Structure formats: structure tokens, C-alpha cells
């Protein structure tokens, strides 16, 4: 009975496969039924859609690039005089590309070619590689005539014309109505500083001459901006210094502060009540004078210092000058420098953070010294090799090494051991002995939990000999904590390790002691375990029919999976034997 059933199944299979193949034309297989709008390939899980300009069966009825009747226009693929191969993208087309508008738009739906068993679509198909070039895609070109036409425009009426003009219009030669900006009651950053000439009742702005592009010639029309501290320099060329020495205001110091005053706050042109601040010169230089061919007391540098108080404006302003002498040879050149600086008398001192919260690479290390925050410093050498009063700041994650000669004031053989030790310790530590180290760059001095203790290992007596520290090793342990996307560097601990030597081995006939300091940062960051691999973009089912049975028998996977696979194999074999 089982043999008879097998023979019947084979006969049915032969009859199905023996049916005539559908008609094939231009590498496209057509079905026996007429195509409708609803027909088309069902969309698989992995589909690549594309719309591009390309060929389509037949040529365009409107050919915008066919400008020469009876002749073939260059790269005009819809020109009938150029042959039908161009519209088909054939090999006989003489053009390497087609002009825009000479080909129809194409809409394609693509999927992996390996997933396709049989092609019976009535539309144009082609096999192309994907973007990586590793996978072949089977693409079906859809017959969508809407891609070749714009939407029908709406009718223009008297009522909707202004609306459409405002919606789609672009700037024209008609300038928009200019409105005067409202004047503020106080200076803002970058606002021009106003000045007032009382004798002529003229309102103007304070100028800070600057160079003009590559020529470096002075331009006197550059306004000085409020709270914009900067310096400019430029040159002036005089072809006739004799006539310009005493008449050119750019050379006279008085023209930079006399006969005008600075307005404390900007004024409103409608309500003009200026609050004036006089410019006070630190020293009053003499006016330029000409002696022979030399012009004396010529301004070479101008420095304005402006004191401000927030929205209350400018409180005081002073000016300093540097003068020089120039000679009256042809084309005399004078270089001038203009500086403008702002400062607030009532400002509170703010120490820069070294991070917020985690440390930033290259910023100073912060320590707590007797309740106040200070930067951690190490020895710095002078030009003569001796230890300087100035010190280097320890910068986060930057290993350093310095060396200098310490002057013990007395010969080492005559020095007291404990006194010499304390002197060297103070030299290593500096004026501020760091007691605790900030864990983060924005540690608060009032929060003890935000500071780590510094472990210090000093010298001890050995066999009754005096041990003097000659080297300091600063070891800083740090790590990244927090999110992987936004890690924050924290200091976990630090140690001051002093390397000592007996006093008698240091050359007791001298009073100079060589000292060395090294700084080393150690990263102990613990990174999380790497995530499991993500699913691939193209998942495929195994083509092997016996794949589940092989996996079940090989024991791959968990124990429950193996038991399920064994049960599946057992049931399948039982079904075959029963049939």
C-alpha cells in the first residue's frame, strides 16, 4: 500500500512539472492571465525600493531635448533620429549618458535573488548587485505612469493669487520695510560704545583702529565693542611727514581722550539724557612737535581700561599712551597698537573647574589644602639649574618629570638632619601642602566625600643613619565611570612616595642637593563585557531539509532543545514507518 501511494505522488509531480512553460519575451516571463493593477510580487520581508531615471519600454511622446528636427541631438535619448537603442539602453546607443528629461522615471522593487524560485511577473526585470556588491538583487520594474507627470496645477484666481505668491514666492528687488531697532537701556556684549562731543552736540561711537585686510593699513572706522577685550595693530604711511606731524589727529594723544566723553549707558534718540564719563589719562604726554625732519611724541600705542558694573554700564575709563619718534624720510611708516580691556571692580574671584564632574585631560589637578582648594604643583627649574620659586602645575593624565638643584644654605655635613629633611619636604610640596585630592574636577570643599586622602610614605631612619629625600614619585590612580556614551574620569587614589638616601652618600662637602619629581597617571578603568553579536541584515532559513535533524542529533544548543529535537526525529520516523 505504501509503494502504491509513492507511485501516485510521483505521477502527480511529473504532470505538474510537465505543463508548458509560460510565454517568454525579452527575458520576462508572462503569466497566462492578464495583468491587473492588483497583480505584482508580494512584498517579502527584505525589500529594497528604488526610484530612478532610466529606460522604459517605448519612447517618450514629448522629447524636450529634440531641438533640431531631422537631426540627432547630442545625448537626447528620446530623439527618434538617434535610434531606438537609446530608449532601451541598448549597446548600440552612441551616448554614454542621457540628458535629464529624455528618459522615463523608473520605480523598482528588489529582493535577494537567492530567495526567488521562479519568475512569472509581466513587468521588466533585471538582476543587479546591492550597494556592497556582494549580494545579487532581483528587481522588478513597476508600470507606474504617475512617475512621469507632475500633479495637475490648481486654477489661479483673483482670490488665491496673493496666497500662492506669499507661499511660493522668493525675495525680489523690493526691499522689505526697514524698522529702526529699539534702543536698549544698557550696553550688551558687542554693542558699540557711545561717545558724546559736548561742544558740537554730536553723538558718535568710540573707535578702535584696525588693519584693513592684507594691506595692514589703519582703518579708523572700526567701532569698539562693549565687553570685547582685544588688541589691534596697523600701520600708517606718511608721504609728507612735515605737514602731517602736528596736524594729523592719529599722531596726537589728545585726540584719543580730549573734547569728548564716554556715555555710561546707551541713550535713546527720543529721550536724550546722556550720563557722561570722562576719560582719564594715566600720564599726559606732550603734543607732537617737528624738529628738522624728525617728528617727536608720536603715539605708537593706546591702551583703554574700562571699569563696568553689569547693566549699570561704564563706571570709569582710563587711557595710557606710548610715544615714539619717526623720521621724515620719504614714505615714513608708523606702526600703532590699540588695546581695549574691561574689568569689574566688584567681581568675585572664581576658580576654574577642572571638569564637571569628571576631570578633563590636560587640566590642573585639584587638592584641598587647609580647607581651601589649590592646584597641585611640583618643582620647576631656573635657567641656572636651581629650584625656582615658580612651580609647574600637575595636569591630569600628563606624566611629568622635573629636576633641579636645591640650595641647602649650609654645607650638608654641617646641616641638622631633621631640619634638612623638613626643608626638602617643603621644597617638594610647595607653599600649599596637599592633604586631600579631588575625586572629580568640580569637587566641593565643604563635602568630605568628594575628596580622597593622599597616602604619603616618608623617609625613616635606617641603622641610625640620616635619610634625606632626593626624589618624589607622585602616583595617581584614576578610572572612567558612568555611561559608555558619556564617561567621567575620577581619581581613585594617590600616593606621595619619597625615595631617600643616606646623608653621607650625597657629597657632604657641597650645599647643593639634586632633587627629582616624577608624576605618573595609571588608568584602571574596567570596561563592561562586550555585547552579544547583533542579528545580520539578511537572515535566511537553511536550505538543507535535514538541518533540524542534524542539529538535534549533534546536540547543539541547550538540553531542552536537544530533547525537543530528539522527539521531533522520533515522531517523523514513526510517521514514515506507519505509512
C-alpha positions as CSV (number, residue, x, y, z in Angstrom):
1,X,0.0,0.0,0.0
2,X,2.8,2.4,0.8
3,X,4.5,1.7,-2.5
4,X,1.3,2.5,-4.4
5,X,0.9,5.8,-2.6
6,X,4.5,6.7,-3.5
7,X,3.9,5.9,-7.2
8,X,0.8,8.1,-7.3
9,X,2.7,11.1,-5.8
10,X,5.5,10.7,-8.4
11,X,3.0,10.7,-11.2
12,X,1.3,13.9,-9.9
13,X,4.7,15.6,-9.7
14,X,5.5,14.7,-13.3
15,X,2.2,16.1,-14.5
16,X,2.8,19.3,-12.7
17,X,6.3,19.8,-14.0
18,X,5.3,18.7,-17.5
19,X,3.0,21.7,-18.0
20,X,4.0,24.1,-20.8
21,X,6.2,27.0,-19.7
22,X,4.6,30.4,-20.0
23,X,5.5,32.5,-22.9
24,X,8.8,34.3,-22.6
25,X,9.6,37.6,-24.2
26,X,12.6,39.9,-23.6
27,X,13.8,37.8,-20.7
28,X,10.4,38.4,-19.0
29,X,8.1,35.6,-18.1
30,X,4.4,36.3,-18.6
31,X,1.6,34.6,-16.8
32,X,-1.4,33.1,-18.6
33,X,-3.8,35.7,-17.1
34,X,-3.9,39.4,-18.0
35,X,-2.1,41.6,-15.5
36,X,-4.1,44.0,-13.4
37,X,-3.3,46.8,-11.1
38,X,-3.5,44.4,-8.2
39,X,-1.1,42.0,-9.6
40,X,2.6,42.1,-8.7
41,X,5.0,40.3,-6.5
42,X,4.1,40.1,-2.8
43,X,6.4,42.1,-0.7
44,X,8.9,39.8,1.1
45,X,10.5,40.6,4.5
46,X,13.7,42.1,2.9
47,X,12.7,44.5,0.1
48,X,14.7,47.3,-1.4
49,X,12.7,50.0,-3.1
50,X,14.3,52.5,-5.6
51,X,13.1,55.2,-7.9
52,X,15.5,56.5,-10.5
53,X,15.6,57.9,-14.0
54,X,16.1,55.1,-16.5
55,X,14.7,53.5,-19.6
56,X,11.2,52.2,-20.1
57,X,9.6,50.1,-22.9
58,X,8.8,52.6,-25.6
59,X,9.9,56.2,-26.1
60,X,8.6,59.4,-24.6
61,X,5.8,61.2,-26.5
62,X,7.3,64.5,-25.5
63,X,11.0,65.0,-26.1
64,X,12.2,68.3,-24.6
65,X,15.8,67.9,-25.9
66,X,14.9,67.3,-29.6
67,X,15.7,70.8,-30.7
68,X,16.8,70.1,-34.3
69,X,14.2,68.4,-36.4
70,X,15.6,65.8,-38.7
71,X,18.9,65.5,-36.8
72,X,20.1,63.6,-33.8
73,X,20.6,65.9,-30.8
74,X,23.6,65.0,-28.6
75,X,22.7,62.9,-25.6
76,X,19.0,63.2,-26.3
77,X,17.9,59.6,-25.8
78,X,14.3,60.2,-26.7
79,X,15.2,61.7,-30.1
80,X,13.9,59.2,-32.7
81,X,16.7,60.2,-35.1
82,X,19.3,58.8,-32.6
83,X,17.8,55.3,-32.9
84,X,15.6,53.2,-30.7
85,X,18.5,51.6,-28.8
86,X,19.0,54.7,-26.6
87,X,15.5,54.5,-25.1
88,X,16.2,50.8,-24.4
89,X,19.7,51.5,-23.0
90,X,21.0,49.2,-25.7
91,X,24.6,48.6,-26.6
92,X,24.2,50.3,-29.9
93,X,23.3,53.7,-28.3
94,X,26.0,56.2,-29.2
95,X,25.7,58.2,-25.9
96,X,27.4,57.5,-22.6
97,X,24.6,59.2,-20.7
98,X,21.2,60.7,-21.3
99,X,20.1,64.3,-20.8
100,X,17.6,64.9,-18.0
101,X,14.0,64.6,-19.3
102,X,14.9,62.3,-22.2
103,X,14.2,59.1,-20.2
104,X,11.3,58.0,-18.2
105,X,11.3,57.6,-14.4
106,X,11.6,54.1,-13.2
107,X,10.3,52.5,-10.0
108,X,11.8,49.2,-8.9
109,X,11.2,46.8,-6.1
110,X,14.2,44.5,-5.3
111,X,14.8,41.5,-3.1
112,X,17.6,38.9,-2.8
113,X,17.8,36.8,-5.9
114,X,18.5,33.7,-3.8
115,X,15.0,33.9,-2.4
116,X,13.4,33.8,-5.8
117,X,12.4,30.3,-7.1
118,X,10.5,31.3,-10.3
119,X,9.8,34.5,-12.2
120,X,6.4,34.9,-13.7
121,X,5.9,38.7,-13.5
122,X,4.7,40.6,-16.6
123,X,6.9,43.5,-15.8
124,X,10.5,44.3,-16.8
125,X,13.1,42.6,-14.5
126,X,16.8,42.7,-14.0
127,X,19.4,41.4,-11.7
128,X,21.7,44.0,-10.1
129,X,24.3,43.9,-7.2
130,X,23.4,45.7,-4.0
131,X,25.4,48.6,-2.5
132,X,28.0,46.3,-1.1
133,X,28.5,44.4,-4.3
134,X,28.3,41.0,-2.5
135,X,24.6,40.2,-3.0
136,X,22.6,40.0,-6.2
137,X,19.2,41.6,-6.1
138,X,16.3,40.6,-8.3
139,X,14.5,43.8,-9.3
140,X,11.0,44.2,-10.8
141,X,10.3,47.4,-12.7
142,X,6.7,48.6,-12.0
143,X,4.5,50.2,-14.6
144,X,3.6,53.4,-12.7
145,X,2.8,56.1,-15.2
146,X,2.3,58.7,-12.4
147,X,6.0,58.9,-12.0
148,X,6.3,60.7,-15.4
149,X,3.9,63.5,-14.7
150,X,3.6,66.4,-12.4
151,X,0.4,66.9,-10.5
152,X,-2.2,69.0,-12.2
153,X,-1.8,72.6,-11.0
154,X,-4.7,74.4,-9.4
155,X,-6.6,77.1,-11.1
156,X,-5.3,80.6,-10.4
157,X,-8.0,83.1,-9.3
158,X,-8.0,86.6,-8.1
159,X,-8.6,85.4,-4.5
160,X,-5.8,82.8,-4.3
161,X,-3.1,84.6,-6.2
162,X,-1.8,86.6,-3.3
163,X,-1.8,83.5,-1.1
164,X,0.1,81.4,-3.6
165,X,2.6,84.3,-4.2
166,X,3.3,84.5,-0.5
167,X,3.6,80.8,-0.1
168,X,5.8,80.0,-3.1
169,X,7.4,83.4,-3.8
170,X,11.1,84.2,-3.3
171,X,12.9,87.5,-2.5
172,X,12.6,90.1,-5.2
173,X,14.1,93.5,-5.8
174,X,11.5,95.1,-3.5
175,X,13.3,95.7,-0.2
176,X,11.3,94.9,3.0
177,X,10.3,97.8,5.2
178,X,13.2,98.8,7.4
179,X,12.4,99.3,11.1
180,X,14.7,101.1,13.5
181,X,15.9,98.8,16.3
182,X,14.7,99.8,19.7
183,X,17.5,101.2,21.8
184,X,18.4,99.3,25.0
185,X,18.7,101.0,28.4
186,X,22.1,99.3,29.0
187,X,25.0,98.0,27.0
188,X,25.0,94.5,25.7
189,X,28.1,92.4,24.7
190,X,29.3,93.7,21.4
191,X,27.3,96.9,21.4
192,X,29.3,100.0,20.1
193,X,30.4,102.2,23.0
194,X,28.8,105.6,22.5
195,X,30.7,108.9,22.9
196,X,29.4,112.5,23.0
197,X,31.1,115.7,21.8
198,X,29.5,118.3,24.1
199,X,30.9,121.3,22.1
200,X,29.2,120.3,18.9
201,X,26.4,118.1,20.4
202,X,27.4,115.2,18.2
203,X,26.8,111.6,19.2
204,X,29.3,109.0,17.9
205,X,31.0,105.8,18.9
206,X,34.4,105.0,20.3
207,X,36.7,103.8,17.6
208,X,39.5,101.2,17.8
209,X,41.6,101.4,14.6
210,X,42.4,98.1,13.0
211,X,44.2,96.9,9.9
212,X,42.4,96.6,6.5
213,X,42.8,93.1,5.1
214,X,46.2,92.2,3.8
215,X,47.5,95.7,3.4
216,X,47.6,96.2,7.2
217,X,46.9,99.9,6.7
218,X,44.9,101.6,9.5
219,X,41.1,101.9,9.3
220,X,39.8,104.4,11.8
221,X,36.1,103.3,11.3
222,X,36.3,100.1,13.4
223,X,33.9,100.5,16.5
224,X,35.0,99.3,19.9
225,X,32.5,96.7,21.3
226,X,31.4,96.6,24.9
227,X,33.0,93.8,26.9
228,X,35.1,92.8,23.9
229,X,38.6,92.9,25.2
230,X,41.0,92.8,22.3
231,X,44.1,94.3,20.7
232,X,44.6,95.5,17.2
233,X,47.6,96.8,15.3
234,X,48.1,98.6,12.0
235,X,50.5,100.8,10.1
236,X,50.3,104.3,8.8
237,X,52.3,105.6,5.8
238,X,53.2,109.3,5.5
239,X,54.4,110.6,2.2
240,X,54.8,114.1,3.7
241,X,55.6,113.9,7.4
242,X,56.5,117.5,7.7
243,X,52.9,118.6,7.1
244,X,51.3,115.7,9.0
245,X,53.3,115.7,12.2
246,X,51.3,118.4,14.0
247,X,48.0,118.3,12.1
248,X,47.2,114.5,11.9
249,X,45.0,113.6,14.9
250,X,46.1,110.0,14.7
251,X,49.5,111.1,15.9
252,X,48.3,113.3,18.8
253,X,47.5,111.6,22.1
254,X,44.9,114.3,23.0
255,X,42.6,113.2,20.2
256,X,42.1,109.9,22.0
257,X,40.5,111.3,25.1
258,X,40.1,115.1,24.9
259,X,36.9,117.0,23.8
260,X,34.6,114.0,24.2
261,X,33.3,111.8,26.9
262,X,32.0,108.2,27.0
263,X,28.3,107.5,27.7
264,X,27.7,105.4,30.8
265,X,24.8,103.7,29.1
266,X,23.5,104.0,25.6
267,X,21.0,106.8,25.0
268,X,17.6,106.8,23.3
269,X,17.5,109.3,20.5
270,X,14.0,110.4,21.5
271,X,14.9,111.0,25.2
272,X,18.5,112.3,25.1
273,X,19.8,112.4,28.7
274,X,23.4,111.3,28.4
275,X,25.3,110.1,31.5
276,X,28.9,111.0,30.7
277,X,32.1,109.5,31.9
278,X,35.3,111.4,31.3
279,X,38.4,109.5,30.0
280,X,41.3,110.0,32.4
281,X,44.8,109.7,31.0
282,X,47.3,108.0,33.4
283,X,50.0,110.3,32.1
284,X,49.6,113.3,29.9
285,X,52.1,113.0,27.0
286,X,53.4,116.0,25.2
287,X,51.9,117.0,21.8
288,X,53.8,116.0,18.6
289,X,56.5,118.5,17.6
290,X,58.6,118.7,14.5
291,X,62.3,119.3,14.8
292,X,64.1,119.2,11.5
293,X,63.0,116.0,9.7
294,X,62.0,114.2,12.9
295,X,58.5,114.1,14.5
296,X,58.7,113.7,18.2
297,X,56.0,112.4,20.7
298,X,54.1,110.4,18.1
299,X,51.5,108.0,19.6
300,X,52.6,104.4,19.0
301,X,50.3,102.6,21.5
302,X,46.9,103.3,23.1
303,X,45.5,101.3,26.0
304,X,42.0,101.8,27.2
305,X,40.9,100.3,30.6
306,X,37.2,100.3,31.2
307,X,35.5,99.6,34.5
308,X,31.9,98.4,34.2
309,X,29.2,97.3,36.6
310,X,26.8,95.0,34.8
311,X,23.6,96.7,33.5
312,X,24.7,99.9,35.2
313,X,27.2,100.4,32.4
314,X,30.6,102.0,32.3
315,X,31.8,103.5,35.6
316,X,35.3,104.7,34.8
317,X,37.7,104.7,31.9
318,X,41.4,105.4,31.7
319,X,43.9,105.6,28.9
320,X,47.7,105.0,28.7
321,X,50.0,106.0,25.8
322,X,53.3,105.1,24.5
323,X,55.0,107.6,22.2
324,X,57.8,107.3,19.7
325,X,59.8,109.4,17.2
326,X,59.7,108.9,13.5
327,X,61.9,110.4,10.8
328,X,60.7,112.3,7.9
329,X,62.3,110.3,5.1
330,X,60.0,109.6,2.0
331,X,57.2,107.2,2.9
332,X,57.7,107.2,6.7
333,X,56.0,104.2,8.3
334,X,54.5,104.1,11.8
335,X,53.1,101.0,13.5
336,X,50.4,101.6,16.1
337,X,48.8,99.3,18.6
338,X,45.4,99.7,20.2
339,X,44.1,97.7,23.2
340,X,40.8,97.7,25.0
341,X,40.2,95.8,28.2
342,X,37.3,95.6,30.6
343,X,37.2,94.8,34.3
344,X,34.6,94.7,37.0
345,X,35.6,96.2,40.4
346,X,33.0,94.2,42.3
347,X,33.6,90.9,40.6
348,X,34.2,87.8,42.8
349,X,37.1,85.6,42.1
350,X,36.1,82.3,40.5
351,X,38.5,79.4,40.2
352,X,38.3,77.4,37.0
353,X,36.8,73.9,37.3
354,X,39.0,71.0,36.2
355,X,35.9,69.2,35.0
356,X,32.1,69.0,35.5
357,X,32.0,66.5,37.0
358,X,34.8,64.3,35.6
359,X,38.4,65.5,35.1
360,X,39.3,66.8,31.6
361,X,42.6,65.8,30.1
362,X,45.2,68.5,30.4
363,X,43.6,70.4,33.3
364,X,45.2,71.0,36.7
365,X,44.8,68.6,39.5
366,X,42.9,70.0,42.4
367,X,43.8,69.4,46.1
368,X,42.4,70.5,49.4
369,X,45.0,72.5,51.5
370,X,43.8,73.6,54.9
371,X,40.2,73.8,53.8
372,X,40.9,75.8,50.5
373,X,41.2,74.5,47.0
374,X,44.6,74.7,45.4
375,X,46.2,73.2,42.3
376,X,48.8,70.5,42.9
377,X,52.3,71.7,41.8
378,X,55.8,70.3,41.5
379,X,59.3,71.7,41.4
380,X,60.4,73.9,38.5
381,X,64.0,74.7,37.5
382,X,65.5,78.1,36.7
383,X,67.9,78.9,33.9
384,X,70.9,78.2,36.2
385,X,69.5,74.7,37.1
386,X,68.5,75.7,40.7
387,X,65.0,75.2,42.0
388,X,62.7,78.1,41.3
389,X,60.0,79.7,43.4
390,X,57.7,79.2,40.5
391,X,56.2,75.7,40.2
392,X,54.7,73.5,37.5
393,X,51.0,72.5,37.8
394,X,50.3,68.8,37.5
395,X,47.9,68.3,34.6
396,X,45.5,65.4,34.5
397,X,46.7,62.4,32.5
398,X,50.1,64.0,31.7
399,X,53.1,62.2,33.1
400,X,55.9,64.6,34.1
401,X,59.5,64.6,35.3
402,X,61.4,67.6,36.6
403,X,64.8,68.0,38.2
404,X,66.6,70.9,39.9
405,X,69.4,71.8,42.4
406,X,68.2,72.6,45.9
407,X,70.2,75.1,47.8
408,X,70.5,73.9,51.4
409,X,72.1,77.3,52.6
410,X,74.7,75.4,54.6
411,X,77.0,72.5,53.8
412,X,75.3,69.2,54.1
413,X,77.8,67.8,56.5
414,X,77.0,70.7,58.9
415,X,73.2,70.5,58.5
416,X,70.9,69.2,61.1
417,X,69.2,66.0,59.9
418,X,65.6,66.8,60.9
419,X,65.9,70.4,59.8
420,X,67.3,69.4,56.4
421,X,64.5,66.8,56.0
422,X,61.8,69.3,56.6
423,X,63.4,71.9,54.3
424,X,63.5,69.3,51.5
425,X,59.9,68.2,52.2
426,X,58.7,71.8,51.9
427,X,60.6,72.2,48.7
428,X,58.8,69.1,47.2
429,X,55.4,70.0,48.5
430,X,55.5,73.8,47.8
431,X,53.7,76.5,49.8
432,X,50.4,74.5,49.8
433,X,50.8,71.0,51.2
434,X,48.1,68.9,49.5
435,X,46.2,67.0,52.2
436,X,43.4,65.5,50.1
437,X,42.8,65.1,46.3
438,X,39.6,66.0,44.5
439,X,37.8,62.9,43.1
440,X,36.2,64.9,40.3
441,X,37.0,68.2,38.7
442,X,34.1,70.1,40.4
443,X,34.6,68.8,43.9
444,X,33.1,71.0,46.7
445,X,35.4,71.8,49.6
446,X,32.5,71.5,52.0
447,X,31.7,67.9,51.0
448,X,34.3,65.5,52.5
449,X,33.0,62.6,50.4
450,X,34.2,64.3,47.3
451,X,37.9,64.1,48.3
452,X,40.4,61.3,48.6
453,X,43.2,61.1,51.1
454,X,46.8,61.2,49.7
455,X,49.0,58.3,51.0
456,X,52.4,59.6,52.0
457,X,55.5,57.5,52.6
458,X,58.3,59.5,54.1
459,X,61.9,58.7,54.9
460,X,62.7,56.8,58.1
461,X,66.0,56.3,60.0
462,X,67.9,53.2,58.9
463,X,70.6,51.8,61.2
464,X,70.9,55.2,62.8
465,X,71.8,57.0,59.5
466,X,70.1,60.2,58.5
467,X,68.0,59.6,55.4
468,X,67.3,62.6,53.1
469,X,64.6,62.6,50.4
470,X,66.1,63.2,46.9
471,X,63.2,62.1,44.7
472,X,59.4,62.3,44.9
473,X,57.2,59.9,43.0
474,X,53.5,61.0,42.7
475,X,51.3,58.1,41.6
476,X,47.7,58.9,40.7
477,X,45.2,56.1,40.1
478,X,42.1,57.0,38.0
479,X,39.3,55.4,36.1
480,X,36.4,56.2,33.8
481,X,33.0,55.7,35.4
482,X,29.4,56.2,34.3
483,X,27.9,55.7,30.9
484,X,29.9,54.5,28.0
485,X,28.4,57.2,25.9
486,X,29.4,59.9,28.4
487,X,32.3,58.6,30.6
488,X,33.6,60.7,33.5
489,X,37.1,60.5,34.8
490,X,37.5,60.1,38.5
491,X,40.6,59.9,40.7
492,X,40.5,56.8,42.9
493,X,43.6,57.5,44.9
494,X,47.1,58.9,45.0
495,X,50.4,58.4,46.8
496,X,53.5,60.5,47.5
497,X,56.4,58.2,47.6
498,X,59.8,59.7,48.7
499,X,63.0,58.0,47.6
500,X,65.7,58.5,50.2
501,X,69.4,58.2,50.5
502,X,71.8,58.5,53.4
503,X,73.1,62.0,54.0
504,X,76.7,60.9,54.0
505,X,76.4,59.5,50.4
506,X,75.3,62.8,48.9
507,X,78.6,64.6,48.9
508,X,78.6,66.4,52.2
509,X,81.2,69.0,51.1
510,X,78.6,70.7,48.9
511,X,75.5,72.7,49.8
512,X,73.5,71.8,46.6
513,X,71.2,68.8,46.7
514,X,69.8,67.4,43.4
515,X,66.0,66.8,43.6
516,X,63.8,64.9,41.2
517,X,60.0,64.8,40.9
518,X,58.0,62.3,38.7
519,X,54.3,62.2,38.1
520,X,52.6,59.1,36.7
521,X,48.9,58.5,36.0
522,X,47.6,54.9,35.9
523,X,44.3,54.1,34.3
524,X,42.4,51.2,36.0
525,X,39.1,51.5,34.1
526,X,37.1,48.3,34.0
527,X,35.2,48.0,30.8
528,X,31.9,46.1,30.6
529,X,31.7,42.8,28.8
530,X,31.2,43.3,25.0
531,X,27.5,42.9,23.9
532,X,26.4,39.8,22.1
533,X,26.5,39.9,18.3
534,X,23.5,41.6,16.7
535,X,21.4,39.8,14.1
536,X,22.6,40.1,10.5
537,X,20.7,42.2,8.0
538,X,20.0,39.2,5.7
539,X,18.6,36.3,7.7
540,X,17.9,33.1,5.7
541,X,16.4,29.8,6.5
542,X,18.6,26.8,6.0
543,X,18.1,25.2,2.5
544,X,19.0,21.8,3.8
545,X,15.8,19.8,4.6
546,X,17.7,17.7,7.1
547,X,19.2,20.7,9.0
548,X,16.9,20.4,12.1
549,X,17.6,16.7,12.4
550,X,21.4,17.3,12.1
551,X,21.2,19.9,14.8
552,X,19.1,17.7,17.1
553,X,21.5,14.7,16.7
554,X,24.6,16.8,17.1
555,X,23.5,18.1,20.5
556,X,24.0,21.8,19.6
557,X,22.0,24.1,21.9
558,X,20.5,23.6,25.3
559,X,19.4,20.4,26.8
560,X,15.7,21.2,26.4
561,X,16.4,22.0,22.7
562,X,18.2,18.6,22.3
563,X,15.3,16.8,23.9
564,X,12.8,18.6,21.6
565,X,14.9,17.7,18.5
566,X,15.1,14.1,19.5
567,X,11.4,13.9,20.0
568,X,10.8,15.5,16.5
569,X,13.1,13.0,14.8
570,X,11.3,10.1,16.7
571,X,7.9,11.3,15.6
572,X,9.0,11.7,12.0
573,X,10.4,8.2,11.8
574,X,7.3,6.8,13.4
575,X,5.1,8.5,10.8
576,X,7.2,7.1,7.9
577,X,7.0,3.6,9.3
578,X,3.3,3.8,9.9
579,X,2.6,5.0,6.4
